[in-house]
C-alpha cells in the first residue's frame, strides 16, 4: 500500500468500531471517523471524502447499512460489509449493492487486511488503476479450442476468463451441471502465468467426508486408523499451480474452515502434524448450488463464500445459448470421427432444429452424449434425424409449473435407479449409466433425500 488510505467505519457498537479503528491504524490506514448511523455517515463522507467505507449491515437505526450501500454504489465509492448476519434475503440484498468484500464478525486482524488487499486489487482492475500482467506469447491467445460458441452469453463468460486468467485471484464458477465448469477452469489455468505448473482437480462430492481433509491437506503416518504411510495432499501437489475444487458446496463445515485458512494464510497443516507448510496455490472453485442459500441454512461459511466470491463467472445453461447448439454438435461429431474410421461430419437442418427445440436439462454434457449415440446409430455421412430423450417434457408438466434443477435431477436419478433395479455401482449400475462416479451418485442421493430403495 502506498500512502495512507482514508477509511470511514460505519458501526453502531462502540467497542467493535474502536477495535476496528485500532487494527486499521496499526496496519497503516487513516481512520477518518466512526459513524453510528447512516445520517452521521453521510455527513462524514461529505466532509472527509474517505477512500473506503467499512459498513455494518445491521445498524440499530431506522436506515440499514444496505440503504447507505445503495448510495455508495451510485456514487461509485468503494465499500466492504462487516456483519454476522446470514439471513438469505439480507445476503441477496447486500450482494445486489456490489460490495468489494464481506468480513464476518468476529474476524482477525489478518482477515481484515487480506480482505482489504483483495478489495483494493478488484477496485484497481475495474477502474484501470492496476494493469494486469499478461503472459508474454506470440499470436492471438486461444482460451481453449474446446470452448465452442459465439453467443453473447458465452462471449461474456470468455471475456471474464480473459480478464482474470493472468491474475492470482480466486475464481468462483457458477452454473448448472454440464455447463462446462471444468473446461473453463482449465482455460483459466492454461492462460495464466501458472500454465506450466500443475493443474489438480478435486471433486468434493466424489470423496467420502471422512477422507476429504486427508485428500486436500495430506496426512502423516499413523494420523488415523488405516494411515499406514504419509500422504501428500492436493494442495501440496498443486503448489505453484492451480487447484480446481469442483462441487465446493459439498465440502463439510470443518473442511471449509481449513480451506479458508489455506486461502488466507497460504499455509496448510497435515492431519497428525503440527507443522505448517507454506503453499503457493491459485484456487478455482465451482458449484451448481445456490451458495447464498447454503450460507443462510448454515451449511456454508459466510466468510468463505465472500473469500471465494472475489471473481464469480456465471456459465450459461445450454437452453440460454441455443444458437451455439449446431456448432457444439458439429464439434462433437468431428471429435468422434477423428477417433474412428467412420466419418459423420454433417447434421441436417431438420435435425438441428430438433436439437434447438429441446430444453437440455443436462446441458452440454447431455448434448455430447446424445450426439455420440446418434453417431453410433447413423449409417451414412450425415445425421438426418434426432431421437430426443423420452423425458424431454418433464420441465413443463401439465399444470405449467416449472421444476427446479434439484427436482429434475432427483426425478431423473430415481428413474435410472428404477431401471437398474436399485443398483448404484458396478456394471450396468445407475452410476455407469449416468456416467458419474458411484461415490458422487451416493452423495447426490443423500443430498436429494433418495433412499436406497429409490423413493
GIJO-V985464 format. One record per residue. N is the residue number from 1. RES is the residue in one small letter. D_LAST is the distance of its C-alpha to the last C-alpha in Angstrom with 2 decimals. Layout:
BEGIN
((N & RES & D_LAST) (N & RES & D_LAST))
END
This chain:
BEGIN
((1 & x & 57.89) (2 & x & 61.33) (3 & x & 63.10) (4 & x & 61.68) (5 & x & 58.88) (6 & x & 58.95) (7 & x & 55.84) (8 & x & 55.32) (9 & x & 52.98) (10 & x & 51.35) (11 & x & 50.21) (12 & x & 50.96) (13 & x & 50.72) (14 & x & 54.14) (15 & x & 53.25) (16 & x & 50.38) (17 & x & 52.59) (18 & x & 55.54) (19 & x & 53.58) (20 & x & 52.29) (21 & x & 55.87) (22 & x & 57.19) (23 & x & 54.53) (24 & x & 55.38) (25 & x & 59.13) (26 & x & 58.74) (27 & x & 56.84) (28 & x & 59.72) (29 & x & 58.49) (30 & x & 60.56) (31 & x & 58.93) (32 & x & 60.61) (33 & x & 59.23) (34 & x & 56.52) (35 & x & 55.47) (36 & x & 53.78) (37 & x & 52.98) (38 & x & 52.40) (39 & x & 55.92) (40 & x & 57.52) (41 & x & 55.52) (42 & x & 56.77) (43 & x & 60.31) (44 & x & 60.03) (45 & x & 58.45) (46 & x & 61.43) (47 & x & 63.94) (48 & x & 62.58) (49 & x & 60.62) (50 & x & 58.09) (51 & x & 56.54) (52 & x & 53.17) (53 & x & 51.56) (54 & x & 49.21) (55 & x & 47.39) (56 & x & 45.38) (57 & x & 42.68) (58 & x & 42.92) (59 & x & 46.59) (60 & x & 47.79) (61 & x & 49.66) (62 & x & 49.13) (63 & x & 48.29) (64 & x & 45.48) (65 & x & 45.67) (66 & x & 43.49) (67 & x & 46.26) (68 & x & 48.79) (69 & x & 46.50) (70 & x & 46.49) (71 & x & 50.29) (72 & x & 50.42) (73 & x & 48.15) (74 & x & 50.46) (75 & x & 53.49) (76 & x & 51.90) (77 & x & 52.60) (78 & x & 50.11) (79 & x & 48.21) (80 & x & 45.52) (81 & x & 43.37) (82 & x & 43.54) (83 & x & 41.01) (84 & x & 38.40) (85 & x & 36.44) (86 & x & 32.78) (87 & x & 31.86) (88 & x & 29.77) (89 & x & 32.04) (90 & x & 35.12) (91 & x & 34.00) (92 & x & 33.46) (93 & x & 36.88) (94 & x & 38.46) (95 & x & 37.11) (96 & x & 38.55) (97 & x & 42.01) (98 & x & 41.88) (99 & x & 42.95) (100 & x & 44.15) (101 & x & 42.23) (102 & x & 40.56) (103 & x & 41.75) (104 & x & 39.60) (105 & x & 41.58) (106 & x & 42.71) (107 & x & 43.76) (108 & x & 46.28) (109 & x & 49.46) (110 & x & 48.25) (111 & x & 45.04) (112 & x & 47.31) (113 & x & 49.56) (114 & x & 46.81) (115 & x & 45.18) (116 & x & 48.64) (117 & x & 49.39) (118 & x & 46.18) (119 & x & 46.89) (120 & x & 50.49) (121 & x & 49.49) (122 & x & 47.03) (123 & x & 49.68) (124 & x & 52.35) (125 & x & 50.43) (126 & x & 49.56) (127 & x & 53.18) (128 & x & 54.76) (129 & x & 56.49) (130 & x & 54.72) (131 & x & 54.89) (132 & x & 52.09) (133 & x & 53.28) (134 & x & 52.65) (135 & x & 52.59) (136 & x & 55.78) (137 & x & 55.17) (138 & x & 56.85) (139 & x & 55.58) (140 & x & 52.76) (141 & x & 49.69) (142 & x & 46.65) (143 & x & 43.50) (144 & x & 41.31) (145 & x & 41.95) (146 & x & 38.23) (147 & x & 37.57) (148 & x & 38.20) (149 & x & 38.95) (150 & x & 41.58) (151 & x & 39.65) (152 & x & 40.69) (153 & x & 37.37) (154 & x & 37.34) (155 & x & 41.09) (156 & x & 40.60) (157 & x & 38.12) (158 & x & 40.62) (159 & x & 43.45) (160 & x & 41.58) (161 & x & 41.12) (162 & x & 44.88) (163 & x & 45.70) (164 & x & 43.78) (165 & x & 43.95) (166 & x & 47.39) (167 & x & 46.72) (168 & x & 45.04) (169 & x & 42.78) (170 & x & 39.11) (171 & x & 36.87) (172 & x & 33.43) (173 & x & 31.69) (174 & x & 29.18) (175 & x & 27.04) (176 & x & 23.76) (177 & x & 22.36) (178 & x & 24.71) (179 & x & 27.75) (180 & x & 29.94) (181 & x & 30.07) (182 & x & 31.13) (183 & x & 33.74) (184 & x & 35.18) (185 & x & 35.30) (186 & x & 37.31) (187 & x & 39.56) (188 & x & 40.36) (189 & x & 41.23) (190 & x & 43.31) (191 & x & 45.35) (192 & x & 45.97) (193 & x & 48.82) (194 & x & 46.41) (195 & x & 45.76) (196 & x & 47.54) (197 & x & 45.60) (198 & x & 42.15) (199 & x & 38.95) (200 & x & 36.15) (201 & x & 32.43) (202 & x & 29.78) (203 & x & 26.08) (204 & x & 25.04) (205 & x & 21.31) (206 & x & 22.13) (207 & x & 24.11) (208 & x & 22.89) (209 & x & 23.88) (210 & x & 26.37) (211 & x & 28.22) (212 & x & 28.27) (213 & x & 31.57) (214 & x & 33.21) (215 & x & 32.11) (216 & x & 33.56) (217 & x & 36.62) (218 & x & 37.36) (219 & x & 38.40) (220 & x & 41.47) (221 & x & 41.81) (222 & x & 40.70) (223 & x & 38.82) (224 & x & 35.91) (225 & x & 35.03) (226 & x & 34.87) (227 & x & 36.91) (228 & x & 39.60) (229 & x & 41.14) (230 & x & 41.60) (231 & x & 39.14) (232 & x & 39.92) (233 & x & 37.15) (234 & x & 36.21) (235 & x & 38.49) (236 & x & 41.48) (237 & x & 40.59) (238 & x & 40.55) (239 & x & 43.83) (240 & x & 45.99) (241 & x & 43.21) (242 & x & 39.82) (243 & x & 36.49) (244 & x & 33.42) (245 & x & 30.42) (246 & x & 27.38) (247 & x & 24.28) (248 & x & 26.49) (249 & x & 23.98) (250 & x & 22.11) (251 & x & 25.36) (252 & x & 25.39) (253 & x & 28.06) (254 & x & 30.49) (255 & x & 30.57) (256 & x & 31.04) (257 & x & 34.16) (258 & x & 35.59) (259 & x & 34.87) (260 & x & 36.74) (261 & x & 39.63) (262 & x & 39.78) (263 & x & 39.98) (264 & x & 42.61) (265 & x & 44.71) (266 & x & 44.29) (267 & x & 44.01) (268 & x & 41.42) (269 & x & 41.41) (270 & x & 39.99) (271 & x & 38.07) (272 & x & 40.73) (273 & x & 43.54) (274 & x & 45.54) (275 & x & 47.12) (276 & x & 46.24) (277 & x & 46.05) (278 & x & 47.01) (279 & x & 44.87) (280 & x & 45.53) (281 & x & 42.17) (282 & x & 41.03) (283 & x & 37.37) (284 & x & 35.17) (285 & x & 31.61) (286 & x & 28.77) (287 & x & 25.54) (288 & x & 23.22) (289 & x & 22.44) (290 & x & 24.57) (291 & x & 26.57) (292 & x & 28.35) (293 & x & 25.17) (294 & x & 24.30) (295 & x & 27.87) (296 & x & 27.61) (297 & x & 24.52) (298 & x & 26.45) (299 & x & 24.47) (300 & x & 27.31) (301 & x & 31.03) (302 & x & 33.12) (303 & x & 36.13) (304 & x & 34.26) (305 & x & 32.81) (306 & x & 36.37) (307 & x & 37.75) (308 & x & 35.41) (309 & x & 35.77) (310 & x & 39.44) (311 & x & 38.96) (312 & x & 35.65) (313 & x & 35.20) (314 & x & 32.66) (315 & x & 31.60) (316 & x & 31.06) (317 & x & 28.09) (318 & x & 29.22) (319 & x & 28.95) (320 & x & 31.64) (321 & x & 33.98) (322 & x & 33.86) (323 & x & 37.57) (324 & x & 36.73) (325 & x & 34.42) (326 & x & 37.35) (327 & x & 38.85) (328 & x & 35.58) (329 & x & 34.99) (330 & x & 38.60) (331 & x & 38.28) (332 & x & 35.36) (333 & x & 37.35) (334 & x & 40.40) (335 & x & 38.55) (336 & x & 37.16) (337 & x & 40.61) (338 & x & 42.28) (339 & x & 40.37) (340 & x & 41.09) (341 & x & 44.05) (342 & x & 42.43) (343 & x & 43.30) (344 & x & 41.10) (345 & x & 42.26) (346 & x & 42.02) (347 & x & 39.53) (348 & x & 40.74) (349 & x & 40.97) (350 & x & 38.66) (351 & x & 35.98) (352 & x & 36.39) (353 & x & 36.03) (354 & x & 32.75) (355 & x & 31.45) (356 & x & 32.70) (357 & x & 30.98) (358 & x & 27.45) (359 & x & 25.62) (360 & x & 24.44) (361 & x & 21.23) (362 & x & 21.60) (363 & x & 25.30) (364 & x & 28.03) (365 & x & 25.86) (366 & x & 24.21) (367 & x & 27.76) (368 & x & 29.11) (369 & x & 26.58) (370 & x & 27.26) (371 & x & 31.01) (372 & x & 30.82) (373 & x & 29.18) (374 & x & 31.83) (375 & x & 34.52) (376 & x & 33.64) (377 & x & 33.63) (378 & x & 36.86) (379 & x & 40.08) (380 & x & 42.63) (381 & x & 43.43) (382 & x & 41.49) (383 & x & 37.94) (384 & x & 38.68) (385 & x & 35.31) (386 & x & 31.76) (387 & x & 28.59) (388 & x & 25.91) (389 & x & 22.16) (390 & x & 20.58) (391 & x & 18.22) (392 & x & 21.36) (393 & x & 21.17) (394 & x & 17.77) (395 & x & 19.79) (396 & x & 21.76) (397 & x & 19.93) (398 & x & 22.21) (399 & x & 22.59) (400 & x & 23.97) (401 & x & 21.75) (402 & x & 21.16) (403 & x & 17.88) (404 & x & 18.11) (405 & x & 17.78) (406 & x & 14.80) (407 & x & 13.00) (408 & x & 14.28) (409 & x & 13.42) (410 & x & 9.74) (411 & x & 9.60) (412 & x & 11.83) (413 & x & 10.23) (414 & x & 7.00) (415 & x & 9.87) (416 & x & 11.87) (417 & x & 9.55) (418 & x & 9.31) (419 & x & 13.04) (420 & x & 13.65) (421 & x & 12.05) (422 & x & 10.09) (423 & x & 13.50) (424 & x & 13.80) (425 & x & 17.56) (426 & x & 20.61) (427 & x & 22.04) (428 & x & 19.84) (429 & x & 16.83) (430 & x & 14.52) (431 & x & 16.86) (432 & x & 19.85) (433 & x & 18.70) (434 & x & 17.85) (435 & x & 21.16) (436 & x & 20.23) (437 & x & 20.81) (438 & x & 18.14) (439 & x & 18.79) (440 & x & 18.21) (441 & x & 14.77) (442 & x & 13.95) (443 & x & 15.51) (444 & x & 13.65) (445 & x & 10.20) (446 & x & 11.82) (447 & x & 13.37) (448 & x & 10.49) (449 & x & 8.42) (450 & x & 5.74) (451 & x & 5.83) (452 & x & 7.80) (453 & x & 6.01) (454 & x & 3.81) (455 & x & 0.00))
END
